[in-house]
Amino acid sequence: QVQLVESGGGLVPAGGSLRLSCAASGGTFSSLGSAWFRQAPEKEREFVAAVSWTGGSPTYREGLMARFTISRDNTKNTMYLQMNNLKPEDTAVYYCAAGDYVSLARGSALYWGQGTQVTVSS
């Protein structure tokens, strides 16, 4: 069983940056793909980005690659999401997830974190 804990969310003005972290424990995180999802108020959860267990093959939701960067450090069992030039429409609860890389890109994960709130003010 893998436990995932997100951190790094907060309130930031439009144009600002945040770096989210996802710390994993209790299992074989280093052998799983990992991803970020987000859910805005009154909207369905949506895929943001995923990366393979090696840290390679990053994939992003269309339109986000220019501003977001996903990465992971298996020596620290931690995944990151660097978000730059944030916009009000990026406001959401951001969740980390782990599982099969292909399934993650389709929205399915074995493990989920509890989420961290990101609020971008206009």
MIMI-211613 format. One record per residue: residue number from 1; residue in one letter; z, y, x of N, C-alpha, C, O in turn. Coordinates in steps of 0.001 Angstrom, whole numbers, m for minus. Layout:
% MIMI-211613
<seti pos="NUM" code="A" n_z="Z" n_y="Y" n_x="X" ca_z="Z" ca_y="Y" ca_x="X" c_z="Z" c_y="Y" c_x="X" o_z="Z" o_y="Y" o_x="X"/>
...
This chain:
% MIMI-211613
<seti pos="1" code="Q" n_z="0" n_y="m1194" n_x="854" ca_z="0" ca_y="0" ca_x="0" c_z="0" c_y="1241" c_x="886" o_z="823" o_y="1370" o_x="1792"/>
<seti pos="2" code="V" n_z="m925" n_y="2140" n_x="616" ca_z="m1043" ca_y="3379" ca_x="1375" c_z="m487" c_y="4530" c_x="541" o_z="m846" o_y="4691" o_x="m625"/>
<seti pos="3" code="Q" n_z="376" n_y="5314" n_x="1136" ca_z="868" ca_y="6535" ca_x="489" c_z="165" c_y="7744" c_x="1122" o_z="11" o_y="7827" o_x="2340"/>
<seti pos="4" code="L" n_z="m249" n_y="8660" n_x="273" ca_z="m968" ca_y="9848" ca_x="715" c_z="m224" c_y="11099" c_x="241" o_z="145" o_y="11210" o_x="m928"/>
<seti pos="5" code="V" n_z="m12" n_y="12031" n_x="1160" ca_z="689" ca_y="13263" ca_x="824" c_z="m127" c_y="14455" c_x="1321" o_z="m376" o_y="14599" o_x="2518"/>
<seti pos="6" code="E" n_z="m539" n_y="15308" n_x="379" ca_z="m1308" ca_y="16496" ca_x="715" c_z="m384" c_y="17671" c_x="1024" o_z="745" o_y="17746" o_x="538"/>
<seti pos="7" code="S" n_z="m893" n_y="18577" n_x="1841" ca_z="m183" ca_y="19822" ca_x="2122" c_z="m1207" c_y="20875" c_x="2519" o_z="m2369" o_y="20569" o_x="2786"/>
<seti pos="8" code="G" n_z="m747" n_y="22126" n_x="2551" ca_z="m1613" ca_y="23199" ca_x="3011" c_z="m2207" c_y="24061" c_x="1924" o_z="m2894" o_y="25041" o_x="2215"/>
<seti pos="9" code="G" n_z="m1955" n_y="23713" n_x="671" ca_z="m2466" ca_y="24545" ca_x="m407" c_z="m1698" c_y="25852" c_x="m499" o_z="m691" o_y="26043" o_x="182"/>
<seti pos="10" code="G" n_z="m2186" n_y="26753" n_x="m1351" ca_z="m1506" ca_y="28023" ca_x="m1532" c_z="m2392" c_y="29027" c_x="m2211" o_z="m3443" o_y="28693" o_x="m2757"/>
<seti pos="11" code="L" n_z="m1945" n_y="30279" n_x="m2169" ca_z="m2676" ca_y="31392" ca_x="m2765" c_z="m3382" c_y="32155" c_x="m1649" o_z="m2761" o_y="32525" o_x="m653"/>
<seti pos="12" code="V" n_z="m4673" n_y="32386" n_x="m1820" ca_z="m5460" ca_y="33058" ca_x="m795" c_z="m6449" c_y="33993" c_x="m1475" o_z="m6957" o_y="33658" o_x="m2545"/>
<seti pos="13" code="P" n_z="m6737" n_y="35142" n_x="m900" ca_z="m7738" ca_y="36027" ca_x="m1500" c_z="m9142" c_y="35492" c_x="m1280" o_z="m9393" o_y="34726" o_x="m350"/>
<seti pos="14" code="A" n_z="m10044" n_y="35904" n_x="m2142" ca_z="m11446" ca_y="35514" ca_x="m1985" c_z="m11937" c_y="35888" c_x="m586" o_z="m11648" o_y="36973" o_x="m80"/>
<seti pos="15" code="G" n_z="m12675" n_y="34978" n_x="18" ca_z="m13140" ca_y="35178" ca_x="1381" c_z="m12215" c_y="34607" c_x="2433" o_z="m12573" o_y="34542" o_x="3609"/>
<seti pos="16" code="G" n_z="m11037" n_y="34196" n_x="2026" ca_z="m10067" ca_y="33649" ca_x="2959" c_z="m10308" c_y="32181" c_x="3264" o_z="m11271" o_y="31578" o_x="2788"/>
<seti pos="17" code="S" n_z="m9416" n_y="31621" n_x="4066" ca_z="m9536" ca_y="30226" ca_x="4500" c_z="m8221" c_y="29480" c_x="4302" o_z="m7140" o_y="30067" o_x="4326"/>
<seti pos="18" code="L" n_z="m8343" n_y="28198" n_x="4110" ca_z="m7197" ca_y="27294" ca_x="4065" c_z="m7576" c_y="25995" c_x="4741" o_z="m8742" o_y="25600" o_x="4759"/>
<seti pos="19" code="R" n_z="m6568" n_y="25333" n_x="5299" ca_z="m6781" ca_y="24000" ca_x="5854" c_z="m5813" c_y="23051" c_x="5162" o_z="m4596" o_y="23165" o_x="5308"/>
<seti pos="20" code="L" n_z="m6368" n_y="22129" n_x="4418" ca_z="m5563" ca_y="21115" ca_x="3756" c_z="m5392" c_y="19915" c_x="4675" o_z="m6282" o_y="19570" o_x="5453"/>
<seti pos="21" code="S" n_z="m4232" n_y="19293" n_x="4566" ca_z="m3963" ca_y="18074" ca_x="5314" c_z="m3561" c_y="16969" c_x="4349" o_z="m2990" o_y="17221" o_x="3288"/>
<seti pos="22" code="C" n_z="m3871" n_y="15753" n_x="4738" ca_z="m3478" ca_y="14578" ca_x="3952" c_z="m2880" c_y="13578" c_x="4931" o_z="m3588" o_y="12994" o_x="5751"/>
<seti pos="23" code="A" n_z="m1573" n_y="13389" n_x="4836" ca_z="m884" ca_y="12461" ca_x="5722" c_z="m743" c_y="11109" c_x="5048" o_z="m274" o_y="11015" o_x="3914"/>
<seti pos="24" code="A" n_z="m1150" n_y="10068" n_x="5749" ca_z="m1106" ca_y="8717" ca_x="5205" c_z="m12" c_y="7905" c_x="5875" o_z="290" o_y="8092" o_x="7054"/>
<seti pos="25" code="S" n_z="573" n_y="7005" n_x="5110" ca_z="1593" ca_y="6113" ca_x="5652" c_z="1604" c_y="4815" c_x="4865" o_z="1071" o_y="4732" o_x="3758"/>
<seti pos="26" code="G" n_z="2219" n_y="3811" n_x="5456" ca_z="2496" ca_y="2582" ca_x="4739" c_z="1382" c_y="1571" c_x="4643" o_z="1539" o_y="568" o_x="3946"/>
<seti pos="27" code="G" n_z="282" n_y="1781" n_x="5298" ca_z="m803" ca_y="814" ca_x="5182" c_z="m1842" c_y="995" c_x="6251" o_z="m1568" o_y="1574" o_x="7302"/>
<seti pos="28" code="T" n_z="m3027" n_y="508" n_x="5995" ca_z="m4097" ca_y="535" ca_x="6992" c_z="m5084" c_y="1653" c_x="6708" o_z="m6275" o_y="1415" o_x="6509"/>
<seti pos="29" code="F" n_z="m4570" n_y="2875" n_x="6693" ca_z="m5415" ca_y="4033" ca_x="6411" c_z="m6586" c_y="4114" c_x="7363" o_z="m7688" o_y="4492" o_x="6967"/>
<seti pos="30" code="S" n_z="m6355" n_y="3761" n_x="8622" ca_z="m7401" ca_y="3914" ca_x="9629" c_z="m8597" c_y="3005" c_x="9384" o_z="m9643" o_y="3197" o_x="10003"/>
<seti pos="31" code="S" n_z="m8470" n_y="2024" n_x="8501" ca_z="m9584" ca_y="1125" ca_x="8200" c_z="m10264" c_y="1468" c_x="6875" o_z="m11170" o_y="758" o_x="6438"/>
<seti pos="32" code="L" n_z="m9829" n_y="2549" n_x="6241" ca_z="m10365" ca_y="2952" ca_x="4944" c_z="m11152" c_y="4243" c_x="5051" o_z="m10860" o_y="5094" o_x="5890"/>
<seti pos="33" code="G" n_z="m12153" n_y="4382" n_x="4195" ca_z="m12766" ca_y="5683" ca_x="4025" c_z="m11782" c_y="6615" c_x="3343" o_z="m10805" o_y="6162" o_x="2747"/>
<seti pos="34" code="S" n_z="m12033" n_y="7915" n_x="3425" ca_z="m11124" ca_y="8863" ca_x="2793" c_z="m11919" c_y="10046" c_x="2251" o_z="m13027" o_y="10335" o_x="2702"/>
<seti pos="35" code="A" n_z="m11328" n_y="10713" n_x="1282" ca_z="m12080" ca_y="11756" ca_x="587" c_z="m11146" c_y="12789" c_x="m10" o_z="m9942" o_y="12574" o_x="m152"/>
<seti pos="36" code="W" n_z="m11748" n_y="13921" n_x="m355" ca_z="m11070" ca_y="14966" ca_x="m1116" c_z="m11748" c_y="15113" c_x="m2467" o_z="m12972" o_y="15063" o_x="m2581"/>
<seti pos="37" code="F" n_z="m10924" n_y="15295" n_x="m3479" ca_z="m11380" ca_y="15610" ca_x="m4826" c_z="m10638" c_y="16862" c_x="m5285" o_z="m9649" o_y="17266" o_x="m4674"/>
<seti pos="38" code="R" n_z="m11116" n_y="17462" n_x="m6351" ca_z="m10398" ca_y="18594" ca_x="m6917" c_z="m10537" c_y="18599" c_x="m8425" o_z="m11496" o_y="18062" o_x="m8980"/>
<seti pos="39" code="Q" n_z="m9575" n_y="19206" n_x="m9071" ca_z="m9605" ca_y="19327" ca_x="m10524" c_z="m9144" c_y="20714" c_x="m10912" o_z="m7997" o_y="21095" o_x="m10681"/>
<seti pos="40" code="A" n_z="m10050" n_y="21457" n_x="m11502" ca_z="m9754" ca_y="22796" ca_x="m11996" c_z="m9179" c_y="22692" c_x="m13402" o_z="m9372" o_y="21675" o_x="m14069"/>
<seti pos="41" code="P" n_z="m8479" n_y="23718" n_x="m13863" ca_z="m7906" ca_y="23687" ca_x="m15209" c_z="m8971" c_y="23406" c_x="m16259" o_z="m10038" o_y="24020" o_x="m16268"/>
<seti pos="42" code="E" n_z="m8658" n_y="22469" n_x="m17137" ca_z="m9510" ca_y="22110" ca_x="m18270" c_z="m10865" c_y="21561" c_x="m17836" o_z="m11823" o_y="21585" o_x="m18608"/>
<seti pos="43" code="K" n_z="m10947" n_y="21071" n_x="m16609" ca_z="m12174" ca_y="20444" ca_x="m16141" c_z="m11857" c_y="19049" c_x="m15605" o_z="m10709" o_y="18728" o_x="m15299"/>
<seti pos="44" code="E" n_z="m12896" n_y="18235" n_x="m15501" ca_z="m12706" ca_y="16897" ca_x="m14964" c_z="m12586" c_y="16956" c_x="m13442" o_z="m13080" o_y="17880" o_x="m12795"/>
<seti pos="45" code="R" n_z="m11926" n_y="15959" n_x="m12901" ca_z="m11823" ca_y="15862" ca_x="m11448" c_z="m13218" c_y="15651" c_x="m10862" o_z="m14033" o_y="14911" o_x="m11413"/>
<seti pos="46" code="E" n_z="m13477" n_y="16321" n_x="m9727" ca_z="m14793" ca_y="16201" ca_x="m9116" c_z="m14672" c_y="15909" c_x="m7626" o_z="m13703" o_y="16284" o_x="m6967"/>
<seti pos="47" code="F" n_z="m15670" n_y="15240" n_x="m7134" ca_z="m15754" ca_y="14887" ca_x="m5724" c_z="m15997" c_y="16140" c_x="m4897" o_z="m16779" o_y="17007" o_x="m5287"/>
<seti pos="48" code="V" n_z="m15324" n_y="16235" n_x="m3747" ca_z="m15516" ca_y="17360" ca_x="m2835" c_z="m16196" c_y="16901" c_x="m1546" o_z="m17240" o_y="17431" o_x="m1167"/>
<seti pos="49" code="A" n_z="m15605" n_y="15924" n_x="m882" ca_z="m16151" ca_y="15456" ca_x="394" c_z="m15536" c_y="14110" c_x="745" o_z="m14436" o_y="13786" o_x="295"/>
<seti pos="50" code="A" n_z="m16247" n_y="13327" n_x="1547" ca_z="m15746" ca_y="12039" ca_x="2008" c_z="m16149" c_y="11820" c_x="3458" o_z="m17098" o_y="12420" o_x="3961"/>
<seti pos="51" code="V" n_z="m15398" n_y="10942" n_x="4115" ca_z="m15684" ca_y="10610" ca_x="5503" c_z="m15359" c_y="9134" c_x="5710" o_z="m14445" o_y="8602" o_x="5079"/>
<seti pos="52" code="S" n_z="m16093" n_y="8484" n_x="6577" ca_z="m15877" ca_y="7059" ca_x="6802" c_z="m14592" c_y="6813" c_x="7595" o_z="m13950" o_y="7753" o_x="8061"/>
<seti pos="53" code="W" n_z="m14234" n_y="5559" n_x="7739" ca_z="m12987" ca_y="5240" ca_x="8420" c_z="m13012" c_y="5668" c_x="9896" o_z="m11958" o_y="5864" o_x="10500"/>
<seti pos="54" code="T" n_z="m14186" n_y="5811" n_x="10463" ca_z="m14284" ca_y="6255" ca_x="11857" c_z="m14231" c_y="7776" c_x="11979" o_z="m14101" o_y="8317" o_x="13077"/>
<seti pos="55" code="G" n_z="m14332" n_y="8449" n_x="10850" ca_z="m14432" ca_y="9902" ca_x="10896" c_z="m15871" c_y="10387" c_x="10873" o_z="m16125" o_y="11592" o_x="10886"/>
<seti pos="56" code="G" n_z="m16815" n_y="9450" n_x="10839" ca_z="m18211" ca_y="9819" ca_x="10798" c_z="m18764" c_y="9857" c_x="9381" o_z="m18032" o_y="9679" o_x="8407"/>
<seti pos="57" code="S" n_z="m20050" n_y="10088" n_x="9285" ca_z="m20778" ca_y="10100" ca_x="8009" c_z="m20152" c_y="11010" c_x="6964" o_z="m19969" o_y="10585" o_x="5823"/>
<seti pos="58" code="P" n_z="m19817" n_y="12249" n_x="7314" ca_z="m19272" ca_y="13132" ca_x="6287" c_z="m20298" c_y="13417" c_x="5207" o_z="m21479" o_y="13603" o_x="5500"/>
<seti pos="59" code="T" n_z="m19861" n_y="13451" n_x="3980" ca_z="m20723" ca_y="13791" ca_x="2868" c_z="m19984" c_y="14771" c_x="1968" o_z="m18764" o_y="14698" o_x="1821"/>
<seti pos="60" code="Y" n_z="m20734" n_y="15684" n_x="1370" ca_z="m20126" ca_y="16777" ca_x="614" c_z="m20753" c_y="16926" c_x="m761" o_z="m21898" o_y="16538" o_x="m993"/>
<seti pos="61" code="R" n_z="m19987" n_y="17485" n_x="m1645" ca_z="m20526" ca_y="17902" ca_x="m2923" c_z="m21590" c_y="18958" c_x="m2637" o_z="m21436" o_y="19793" o_x="m1747"/>
<seti pos="62" code="E" n_z="m22654" n_y="18902" n_x="m3399" ca_z="m23740" ca_y="19849" ca_x="m3197" c_z="m23220" c_y="21278" c_x="m3262" o_z="m22510" o_y="21655" o_x="m4195"/>
<seti pos="63" code="G" n_z="m23582" n_y="22054" n_x="m2270" ca_z="m23214" ca_y="23462" ca_x="m2233" c_z="m21956" c_y="23778" c_x="m1457" o_z="m21643" o_y="24949" o_x="m1241"/>
<seti pos="64" code="L" n_z="m21210" n_y="22736" n_x="m1023" ca_z="m19954" ca_y="22993" ca_x="m330" c_z="m20043" c_y="22847" c_x="1184" o_z="m19182" o_y="23352" o_x="1904"/>
<seti pos="65" code="M" n_z="m21061" n_y="22172" n_x="1667" ca_z="m21113" ca_y="21862" ca_x="3099" c_z="m21101" c_y="23107" c_x="3968" o_z="m20595" o_y="23070" o_x="5089"/>
<seti pos="66" code="A" n_z="m21641" n_y="24193" n_x="3479" ca_z="m21697" ca_y="25417" ca_x="4281" c_z="m20315" c_y="26036" c_x="4470" o_z="m20101" o_y="26804" o_x="5408"/>
<seti pos="67" code="R" n_z="m19379" n_y="25706" n_x="3586" ca_z="m18066" ca_y="26355" ca_x="3630" c_z="m16918" c_y="25393" c_x="3924" o_z="m15881" o_y="25814" o_x="4435"/>
<seti pos="68" code="F" n_z="m17086" n_y="24111" n_x="3611" ca_z="m16012" ca_y="23125" ca_x="3778" c_z="m16354" c_y="22147" c_x="4896" o_z="m17517" o_y="21800" o_x="5102"/>
<seti pos="69" code="T" n_z="m15320" n_y="21709" n_x="5615" ca_z="m15490" ca_y="20696" ca_x="6649" c_z="m14393" c_y="19652" c_x="6528" o_z="m13205" o_y="19967" o_x="6591"/>
<seti pos="70" code="I" n_z="m14812" n_y="18403" n_x="6354" ca_z="m13864" ca_y="17298" ca_x="6285" c_z="m13773" c_y="16632" c_x="7649" o_z="m14774" o_y="16504" o_x="8354"/>
<seti pos="71" code="S" n_z="m12575" n_y="16210" n_x="8014" ca_z="m12375" ca_y="15510" ca_x="9273" c_z="m11133" c_y="14646" c_x="9158" o_z="m10371" o_y="14767" o_x="8199"/>
<seti pos="72" code="R" n_z="m10930" n_y="13780" n_x="10130" ca_z="m9731" ca_y="12949" ca_x="10141" c_z="m9365" c_y="12615" c_x="11575" o_z="m10217" o_y="12601" o_x="12464"/>
<seti pos="73" code="D" n_z="m8085" n_y="12346" n_x="11786" ca_z="m7565" ca_y="11955" ca_x="13074" c_z="m6776" c_y="10667" c_x="12863" o_z="m5641" o_y="10701" o_x="12389"/>
<seti pos="74" code="N" n_z="m7371" n_y="9545" n_x="13212" ca_z="m6711" ca_y="8263" ca_x="12964" c_z="m5497" c_y="8048" c_x="13858" o_z="m4648" o_y="7212" o_x="13547"/>
<seti pos="75" code="T" n_z="m5396" n_y="8778" n_x="14951" ca_z="m4199" ca_y="8653" ca_x="15797" c_z="m2988" c_y="9268" c_x="15099" o_z="m1841" o_y="8950" o_x="15413"/>
<seti pos="76" code="K" n_z="m3269" n_y="10156" n_x="14146" ca_z="m2198" ca_y="10796" ca_x="13387" c_z="m2180" c_y="10354" c_x="11934" o_z="m1369" o_y="10839" o_x="11146"/>
<seti pos="77" code="N" n_z="m3076" n_y="9429" n_x="11572" ca_z="m3184" ca_y="8982" ca_x="10178" c_z="m3295" c_y="10171" c_x="9229" o_z="m2638" o_y="10209" o_x="8189"/>
<seti pos="78" code="T" n_z="m4115" n_y="11121" n_x="9587" ca_z="m4227" ca_y="12357" ca_x="8818" c_z="m5682" c_y="12752" c_x="8624" o_z="m6511" o_y="12620" o_x="9525"/>
<seti pos="79" code="M" n_z="m5966" n_y="13235" n_x="7437" ca_z="m7282" ca_y="13764" ca_x="7103" c_z="m7134" c_y="15250" c_x="6804" o_z="m6078" o_y="15709" o_x="6370"/>
<seti pos="80" code="Y" n_z="m8210" n_y="15992" n_x="7044" ca_z="m8170" ca_y="17442" ca_x="6865" c_z="m9340" c_y="17919" c_x="6022" o_z="m10366" o_y="17248" o_x="5915"/>
<seti pos="81" code="L" n_z="m9166" n_y="19085" n_x="5430" ca_z="m10270" ca_y="19783" ca_x="4773" c_z="m10142" c_y="21261" c_x="5133" o_z="m9250" o_y="21959" o_x="4652"/>
<seti pos="82" code="Q" n_z="m11038" n_y="21714" n_x="5974" ca_z="m11091" ca_y="23124" ca_x="6324" c_z="m11968" c_y="23831" c_x="5310" o_z="m13130" o_y="23465" o_x="5131"/>
<seti pos="83" code="M" n_z="m11432" n_y="24832" n_x="4650" ca_z="m12160" ca_y="25550" ca_x="3611" c_z="m12251" c_y="27013" c_x="4016" o_z="m11237" o_y="27689" o_x="4189"/>
<seti pos="84" code="N" n_z="m13469" n_y="27487" n_x="4163" ca_z="m13715" ca_y="28868" ca_x="4561" c_z="m14433" c_y="29627" c_x="3466" o_z="m15040" o_y="29032" o_x="2576"/>
<seti pos="85" code="N" n_z="m14359" n_y="30944" n_x="3537" ca_z="m15033" ca_y="31800" ca_x="2559" c_z="m14749" c_y="31329" c_x="1137" o_z="m15665" o_y="31129" o_x="339"/>
<seti pos="86" code="L" n_z="m13487" n_y="31158" n_x="839" ca_z="m13107" ca_y="30627" ca_x="m464" c_z="m13473" c_y="31572" c_x="m1590" o_z="m13479" o_y="32793" o_x="m1431"/>
<seti pos="87" code="K" n_z="m13777" n_y="30980" n_x="m2727" ca_z="m14185" ca_y="31726" ca_x="m3912" c_z="m13238" c_y="31394" c_x="m5069" o_z="m12613" o_y="30334" o_x="m5072"/>
<seti pos="88" code="P" n_z="m13133" n_y="32283" n_x="m6037" ca_z="m12249" ca_y="32001" ca_x="m7177" c_z="m12572" c_y="30661" c_x="m7858" o_z="m11675" o_y="29993" o_x="m8373"/>
<seti pos="89" code="E" n_z="m13828" n_y="30280" n_x="m7860" ca_z="m14190" ca_y="29018" ca_x="m8499" c_z="m13743" c_y="27793" c_x="m7702" o_z="m13878" o_y="26665" o_x="m8177"/>
<seti pos="90" code="D" n_z="m13218" n_y="27999" n_x="m6510" ca_z="m12629" ca_y="26898" ca_x="m5752" c_z="m11191" c_y="26612" c_x="m6189" o_z="m10587" o_y="25641" o_x="m5734"/>
<seti pos="91" code="T" n_z="m10650" n_y="27440" n_x="m7055" ca_z="m9294" ca_y="27238" ca_x="m7536" c_z="m9180" c_y="25901" c_x="m8263" o_z="m9924" o_y="25623" o_x="m9203"/>
<seti pos="92" code="A" n_z="m8239" n_y="25085" n_x="m7809" ca_z="m8074" ca_y="23740" ca_x="m8368" c_z="m6896" c_y="23059" c_x="m7685" o_z="m6361" o_y="23546" o_x="m6689"/>
<seti pos="93" code="V" n_z="m6517" n_y="21940" n_x="m8240" ca_z="m5617" ca_y="21035" ca_x="m7524" c_z="m6498" c_y="20115" c_x="m6688" o_z="m7425" o_y="19486" o_x="m7200"/>
<seti pos="94" code="Y" n_z="m6197" n_y="20047" n_x="m5409" ca_z="m6971" ca_y="19225" ca_x="m4491" c_z="m6217" c_y="17930" c_x="m4184" o_z="m5040" o_y="17940" o_x="m3821"/>
<seti pos="95" code="Y" n_z="m6934" n_y="16820" n_x="m4342" ca_z="m6350" ca_y="15501" ca_x="m4138" c_z="m7021" c_y="14799" c_x="m2968" o_z="m8236" o_y="14903" o_x="m2796"/>
<seti pos="96" code="C" n_z="m6256" n_y="14099" n_x="m2177" ca_z="m6869" ca_y="13213" ca_x="m1190" c_z="m6848" c_y="11796" c_x="m1739" o_z="m6022" o_y="11441" o_x="m2579"/>
<seti pos="97" code="A" n_z="m7771" n_y="11009" n_x="m1243" ca_z="m7930" ca_y="9647" ca_x="m1719" c_z="m8418" c_y="8773" c_x="m574" o_z="m9002" o_y="9258" o_x="394"/>
<seti pos="98" code="A" n_z="m8166" n_y="7474" n_x="m705" ca_z="m8621" ca_y="6528" ca_x="308" c_z="m9151" c_y="5273" c_x="m361" o_z="m8692" o_y="4879" o_x="m1433"/>
<seti pos="99" code="G" n_z="m10132" n_y="4650" n_x="296" ca_z="m10722" ca_y="3443" ca_x="m249" c_z="m12051" c_y="3157" c_x="397" o_z="m12294" o_y="3549" o_x="1538"/>
<seti pos="100" code="D" n_z="m12922" n_y="2468" n_x="m336" ca_z="m14256" ca_y="2190" ca_x="149" c_z="m15077" c_y="3470" c_x="175" o_z="m15096" o_y="4223" o_x="m799"/>
<seti pos="101" code="Y" n_z="m15758" n_y="3714" n_x="1294" ca_z="m16472" ca_y="4975" ca_x="1481" c_z="m17508" c_y="5219" c_x="392" o_z="m17587" o_y="6319" o_x="m155"/>
<seti pos="102" code="V" n_z="m18293" n_y="4215" n_x="77" ca_z="m19347" ca_y="4388" ca_x="m934" c_z="m18713" c_y="4626" c_x="m2311" o_z="m19173" o_y="5476" o_x="m3073"/>
<seti pos="103" code="S" n_z="m17682" n_y="3888" n_x="m2612" ca_z="m17010" ca_y="4054" ca_x="m3904" c_z="m16373" c_y="5427" c_x="m4025" o_z="m16373" o_y="6024" o_x="m5101"/>
<seti pos="104" code="L" n_z="m15829" n_y="5929" n_x="m2922" ca_z="m15224" ca_y="7258" ca_x="m2962" c_z="m16252" c_y="8306" c_x="m3369" o_z="m15962" o_y="9174" o_x="m4193"/>
<seti pos="105" code="A" n_z="m17431" n_y="8231" n_x="m2805" ca_z="m18471" ca_y="9202" ca_x="m3137" c_z="m18872" c_y="9115" c_x="m4612" o_z="m19445" o_y="10054" o_x="m5166"/>
<seti pos="106" code="R" n_z="m18567" n_y="7992" n_x="m5229" ca_z="m18861" ca_y="7812" ca_x="m6656" c_z="m17641" c_y="8087" c_x="m7519" o_z="m17688" o_y="7916" o_x="m8738"/>
<seti pos="107" code="G" n_z="m16540" n_y="8515" n_x="m6890" ca_z="m15367" ca_y="8910" ca_x="m7656" c_z="m14287" c_y="7872" c_x="m7815" o_z="m13324" o_y="8093" o_x="m8549"/>
<seti pos="108" code="S" n_z="m14421" n_y="6741" n_x="m7143" ca_z="m13460" ca_y="5658" ca_x="m7287" c_z="m12677" c_y="5463" c_x="m5990" o_z="m13260" o_y="5355" o_x="m4911"/>
<seti pos="109" code="A" n_z="m11334" n_y="5418" n_x="m6111" ca_z="m10485" ca_y="5270" ca_x="m4929" c_z="m9417" c_y="4213" c_x="m5167" o_z="m9035" o_y="3929" o_x="m6303"/>
<seti pos="110" code="L" n_z="m8948" n_y="3640" n_x="m4071" ca_z="m7847" ca_y="2691" ca_x="m4148" c_z="m6501" c_y="3411" c_x="m4192" o_z="m5564" o_y="2971" o_x="m4859"/>
<seti pos="111" code="Y" n_z="m6428" n_y="4513" n_x="m3474" ca_z="m5169" ca_y="5249" ca_x="m3351" c_z="m5418" c_y="6737" c_x="m3569" o_z="m6445" o_y="7287" o_x="m3171"/>
<seti pos="112" code="W" n_z="m4436" n_y="7370" n_x="m4219" ca_z="m4520" ca_y="8811" ca_x="m4494" c_z="m3234" c_y="9499" c_x="m4076" o_z="m2146" o_y="8930" o_x="m4162"/>
<seti pos="113" code="G" n_z="m3382" n_y="10734" n_x="m3620" ca_z="m2222" ca_y="11572" ca_x="m3392" c_z="m1833" c_y="12291" c_x="m4675" o_z="m2478" o_y="12132" o_x="m5712"/>
<seti pos="114" code="Q" n_z="m776" n_y="13082" n_x="m4592" ca_z="m257" ca_y="13798" ca_x="m5763" c_z="m935" c_y="15149" c_x="m5973" o_z="m831" o_y="15734" o_x="m7051"/>
<seti pos="115" code="G" n_z="m1616" n_y="15638" n_x="m4968" ca_z="m2358" ca_y="16886" ca_x="m5112" c_z="m1639" c_y="18093" c_x="m4545" o_z="m411" o_y="18117" o_x="m4457"/>
<seti pos="116" code="T" n_z="m2412" n_y="19090" n_x="m4165" ca_z="m1884" ca_y="20359" ca_x="m3697" c_z="m2700" c_y="21477" c_x="m4352" o_z="m3927" o_y="21403" o_x="m4417"/>
<seti pos="117" code="Q" n_z="m2015" n_y="22501" n_x="m4829" ca_z="m2678" ca_y="23570" ca_x="m5568" c_z="m3312" c_y="24574" c_x="m4614" o_z="m2681" o_y="25037" o_x="m3663"/>
<seti pos="118" code="V" n_z="m4551" n_y="24894" n_x="m4883" ca_z="m5261" ca_y="25964" ca_x="m4178" c_z="m5657" c_y="27005" c_x="m5207" o_z="m6342" o_y="26701" o_x="m6183"/>
<seti pos="119" code="T" n_z="m5227" n_y="28221" n_x="m4985" ca_z="m5562" ca_y="29317" ca_x="m5892" c_z="m6220" c_y="30433" c_x="m5096" o_z="m5657" o_y="30932" o_x="m4121"/>
<seti pos="120" code="V" n_z="m7414" n_y="30818" n_x="m5520" ca_z="m8167" ca_y="31869" ca_x="m4846" c_z="m8244" c_y="33063" c_x="m5783" o_z="m8801" o_y="32978" o_x="m6877"/>
<seti pos="121" code="S" n_z="m7684" n_y="34162" n_x="m5344" ca_z="m7670" ca_y="35369" ca_x="m6174" c_z="m8923" c_y="36206" c_x="m5909" o_z="m9450" o_y="36249" o_x="m4798"/>
<seti pos="122" code="S" n_z="m9368" n_y="36856" n_x="m6960" ca_z="m10591" ca_y="37680" ca_x="m6841" c_z="m10268" c_y="39100" c_x="m6427" o_z="m11173" o_y="39922" o_x="m6281"/>
